Every structure is written in C-alpha cells, then in structure tokens.
Amino acid sequence: MKNVHPIGETLKFYRRLNNVSQKDISTGICSQAEISKIENGKVMPTVELLQQLAIKLCVPISELVKDGAEHRLEQARILDQALRKLVRENKFDKCLRVMKQVSSSRSSDEVRRIMRYYEIVIAYRQQHVDYRTTSVLFARLIDQEGLQVQDPILYFRVKMALSILYAECEQYQ
C-alpha cells in the first residue's frame, strides 16, 4: 500500500462524509481527474484549489492541511459527532451508509474503532443481536483494541454503554 499525502486522505474523508462525489466537488473548480489525483497522492493541490474545495465542503482550509496524529484524531472526532447525532435520531440506515462511505483500507485506527463501536450499538438498537451478544462484542472491542491504553475516552464510553445495557436488561449487578 502506497502512502498518500494527508491532504488527499483528508479531502476524501470530508468528501465522503458529506456524501459528495468527485464529479460534484470538482464542478466549476477543476476536473474530476484532478480530484482523483489529489486523493490518490499523485499531485499536490494549489492553495487556491484547496480554498475552493474547502468552501464547497464547508470546512476551514486548515482542516484540509492538518498533518499526522492531529489529523487522525480530528477525523475520528468529527465522524464520532456525526454518527452520534444520527444514532440519537434513530437514523441507523443513514449512519451505516456514512460509515460505509468513510470506510477504507487506509482508515486510521481511531476512525476504525469509532465505527466498530457504532456498528455494535446499531446492531443492538435494530435488534439484530441480543444484550448478551452485545456485551460480548463490547468486551472484545475493549480487549482486542487495547482501548484502555489506545483510546481511554472510547474505553470509558464502551464501559458506560455496557453499564446502561445491563441496567436496561435488569442484569446489572
């Protein structure tokens, strides 16, 4: 797998998060091929092009040029906010579509862990799994991902979700 510049990854992330095609975002700015080349790390966009893309995506240009760990954490935070809102509104199908759009082989560990958490929550809320299976899936998420060390905030959230799950099912001890 080749390394793609964070600008290309970030552009693709926000484009997918907003459910915008390469063709749609390029309209009136550049060619669809140019967007593809940027997202695949083949070319670097000009500052002017980045500004126009940021305007179309309704994000500050500074979001498109963030680098490294800060970039990954910010993506996970934004995705988490979007998914949390959809789950609270019981828009599970839309939530799953957003996760599918954002998902890629290059998703950061932070993004992947957030999406796994929401997959479990949605499966339970849609009654595809019972509370016992859900509790096992949450426990596996904690153990397999080493959440206590890797992502203490998500670790706490999963532990709270387990507590709520047991309380709702009158299984809390």
Kinemage of the C-alpha trace (Angstrom):
@kinemage 1
@onewidth
@group {chain A} dominant
@subgroup {mainchain}
@vectorlist {calphas} color= white
{ca met a 1} P 0.000 0.000 0.000
{ca lys a 2} L 1.471 3.337 -1.007
{ca asn a 3} L 1.487 6.361 1.256
{ca val a 4} L -0.997 9.048 0.326
{ca his a 5} L -0.394 12.608 1.436
{ca pro a 6} L -2.686 13.598 4.324
{ca ile a 7} L -4.278 16.329 2.175
{ca gly a 8} L -5.591 13.693 -0.238
{ca glu a 9} L -6.823 11.480 2.598
{ca thr a 10} L -8.473 14.422 4.327
{ca leu a 11} L -10.146 15.628 1.137
{ca lys a 12} L -11.542 12.135 0.523
{ca phe a 13} L -12.696 11.859 4.165
{ca tyr a 14} L -14.655 15.129 4.097
{ca arg a 15} L -15.997 14.466 0.618
{ca arg a 16} L -17.324 11.067 1.670
{ca leu a 17} L -18.593 12.380 4.996
{ca asn a 18} L -20.631 14.969 3.084
{ca asn a 19} L -21.736 12.344 0.541
{ca val a 20} L -20.280 14.328 -2.356
{ca ser a 21} L -18.893 12.647 -5.470
{ca gln a 22} L -15.611 13.628 -7.077
{ca lys a 23} L -17.590 14.967 -10.013
{ca asp a 24} L -19.795 17.130 -7.786
{ca ile a 25} L -16.923 18.649 -5.850
{ca ser a 26} L -14.905 19.331 -8.980
{ca thr a 27} L -17.743 21.093 -10.850
{ca gly a 28} L -16.745 24.661 -11.636
{ca ile a 29} L -13.340 24.257 -9.987
{ca cys a 30} L -11.263 21.629 -11.770
{ca ser a 31} L -11.597 18.253 -13.453
{ca gln a 32} L -12.792 15.115 -11.717
{ca ala a 33} L -9.454 13.564 -12.685
{ca glu a 34} L -7.642 16.305 -10.725
{ca ile a 35} L -9.634 15.441 -7.588
{ca ser a 36} L -8.816 11.755 -8.093
{ca lys a 37} L -5.111 12.550 -8.461
{ca ile a 38} L -5.139 14.653 -5.277
{ca glu a 39} L -6.961 11.960 -3.295
{ca asn a 40} L -4.539 9.296 -4.537
{ca gly a 41} L -1.467 11.378 -3.734
{ca lys a 42} L -0.352 11.808 -7.347
{ca val a 43} L -0.474 15.620 -7.291
{ca met a 44} L -0.497 18.356 -4.669
{ca pro a 45} L -3.266 20.934 -4.995
{ca thr a 46} L -2.562 24.637 -5.138
{ca val a 47} L -3.598 26.833 -2.233
{ca glu a 48} L -6.269 28.406 -4.456
{ca leu a 49} L -7.719 24.999 -5.324
{ca leu a 50} L -7.665 23.944 -1.669
{ca gln a 51} L -9.531 27.121 -0.736
{ca gln a 52} L -12.240 26.437 -3.317
{ca leu a 53} L -12.575 22.816 -2.187
{ca ala a 54} L -12.768 23.871 1.464
{ca ile a 55} L -15.584 26.285 0.601
{ca lys a 56} L -17.507 23.549 -1.238
{ca leu a 57} L -17.045 21.160 1.691
{ca cys a 58} L -17.915 23.862 4.259
{ca val a 59} L -14.726 23.250 6.242
{ca pro a 60} L -11.868 25.614 7.055
{ca ile a 61} L -8.859 25.206 4.788
{ca ser a 62} L -6.813 24.484 7.916
{ca glu a 63} L -8.741 21.191 8.246
{ca leu a 64} L -7.526 20.087 4.820
{ca val a 65} L -3.861 20.690 5.591
{ca lys a 66} L -3.595 19.150 9.066
{ca asp a 67} L -0.912 16.518 9.362
{ca gly a 68} L -0.234 13.337 11.278
{ca ala a 69} L -1.815 12.353 14.571
{ca glu a 70} L -3.741 15.609 14.924
{ca his a 71} L -5.358 14.911 11.553
{ca arg a 72} L -6.387 11.365 12.533
{ca leu a 73} L -7.812 12.423 15.885
{ca glu a 74} L -9.767 15.261 14.304
{ca gln a 75} L -11.254 12.932 11.694
{ca ala a 76} L -12.301 10.486 14.398
{ca arg a 77} L -13.851 13.302 16.457
{ca ile a 78} L -15.833 14.669 13.517
{ca leu a 79} L -17.014 11.225 12.461
{ca asp a 80} L -17.984 10.438 16.048
{ca gln a 81} L -20.091 13.612 16.287
{ca ala a 82} L -21.868 12.858 13.008
{ca leu a 83} L -22.568 9.239 13.916
{ca arg a 84} L -23.664 10.083 17.468
{ca lys a 85} L -26.208 12.559 16.110
{ca leu a 86} L -27.608 10.007 13.657
{ca val a 87} L -27.854 7.282 16.310
{ca arg a 88} L -29.627 9.617 18.730
{ca glu a 89} L -32.130 10.395 15.975
{ca asn a 90} L -32.539 6.639 15.300
{ca lys a 91} L -31.296 7.122 11.716
{ca phe a 92} L -29.446 3.828 11.701
{ca asp a 93} L -29.523 3.200 7.952
{ca lys a 94} L -28.063 6.639 7.263
{ca cys a 95} L -25.448 6.046 9.944
{ca leu a 96} L -24.417 2.774 8.287
{ca arg a 97} L -24.260 4.492 4.874
{ca val a 98} L -21.962 7.195 6.280
{ca met a 99} L -19.710 4.556 7.823
{ca lys a 100} L -19.570 2.670 4.521
{ca gln a 101} L -18.684 5.859 2.641
{ca val a 102} L -15.947 6.803 5.104
{ca ser a 103} L -14.542 3.296 5.435
{ca ser a 104} L -11.425 2.438 3.500
{ca ser a 105} L -8.378 0.264 3.878
{ca arg a 106} L -6.495 3.407 4.891
{ca ser a 107} L -8.874 4.441 7.685
{ca ser a 108} L -6.967 5.339 10.821
{ca asp a 109} L -7.187 3.089 13.850
{ca glu a 110} L -9.142 5.829 15.653
{ca val a 111} L -11.751 6.007 12.874
{ca arg a 112} L -11.949 2.219 12.627
{ca arg a 113} L -12.517 1.855 16.397
{ca ile a 114} L -15.257 4.517 16.406
{ca met a 115} L -17.023 2.798 13.526
{ca arg a 116} L -16.810 -0.591 15.257
{ca tyr a 117} L -18.390 0.910 18.381
{ca tyr a 118} L -21.295 2.291 16.355
{ca glu a 119} L -21.726 -0.977 14.437
{ca ile a 120} L -22.285 -2.752 17.764
{ca val a 121} L -24.648 -0.071 19.062
{ca ile a 122} L -26.698 -0.097 15.856
{ca ala a 123} L -26.883 -3.904 15.717
{ca tyr a 124} L -28.303 -3.906 19.246
{ca arg a 125} L -30.671 -0.986 18.673
{ca gln a 126} L -32.014 -2.622 15.496
{ca gln a 127} L -32.448 -5.849 17.488
{ca his a 128} L -30.092 -7.838 15.256
{ca val a 129} L -28.271 -9.049 18.372
{ca asp a 130} L -29.391 -9.555 21.967
{ca tyr a 131} L -27.879 -7.919 25.017
{ca arg a 132} L -25.610 -10.898 25.777
{ca thr a 133} L -24.067 -10.836 22.307
{ca thr a 134} L -23.753 -7.067 22.505
{ca ser a 135} L -21.934 -7.278 25.824
{ca val a 136} L -19.525 -9.860 24.357
{ca leu a 137} L -18.900 -7.649 21.300
{ca phe a 138} L -18.183 -4.650 23.533
{ca ala a 139} L -15.829 -6.741 25.684
{ca arg a 140} L -13.989 -7.932 22.566
{ca leu a 141} L -13.685 -4.344 21.337
{ca ile a 142} L -12.094 -3.389 24.644
{ca asp a 143} L -9.731 -6.376 24.698
{ca gln a 144} L -8.756 -6.647 21.027
{ca glu a 145} L -8.154 -2.952 20.556
{ca gly a 146} L -6.475 -2.343 23.917
{ca leu a 147} L -8.846 0.573 24.387
{ca gln a 148} L -7.805 1.342 27.924
{ca val a 149} L -4.404 2.411 26.598
{ca gln a 150} L -5.097 3.280 22.939
{ca asp a 151} L -8.302 5.298 23.368
{ca pro a 152} L -9.264 5.957 27.004
{ca ile a 153} L -12.277 8.080 26.050
{ca leu a 154} L -13.766 5.346 23.865
{ca tyr a 155} L -12.888 2.815 26.595
{ca phe a 156} L -14.930 4.826 29.085
{ca arg a 157} L -17.802 5.144 26.600
{ca val a 158} L -17.877 1.388 25.961
{ca lys a 159} L -17.837 0.698 29.712
{ca met a 160} L -20.739 3.123 30.171
{ca ala a 161} L -22.615 1.502 27.278
{ca leu a 162} L -22.162 -1.880 28.971
{ca ser a 163} L -23.486 -0.492 32.256
{ca ile a 164} L -26.522 1.011 30.525
{ca leu a 165} L -27.090 -2.209 28.594
{ca tyr a 166} L -27.090 -4.295 31.763
{ca ala a 167} L -29.319 -1.810 33.578
{ca glu a 168} L -31.853 -1.737 30.706
{ca cys a 169} L -31.977 -5.528 30.712
{ca glu a 170} L -32.087 -5.666 34.530
{ca gln a 171} L -28.881 -7.695 34.536
{ca tyr a 172} L -26.699 -5.166 36.330
{ca gln a 173} L -25.021 -6.487 39.438
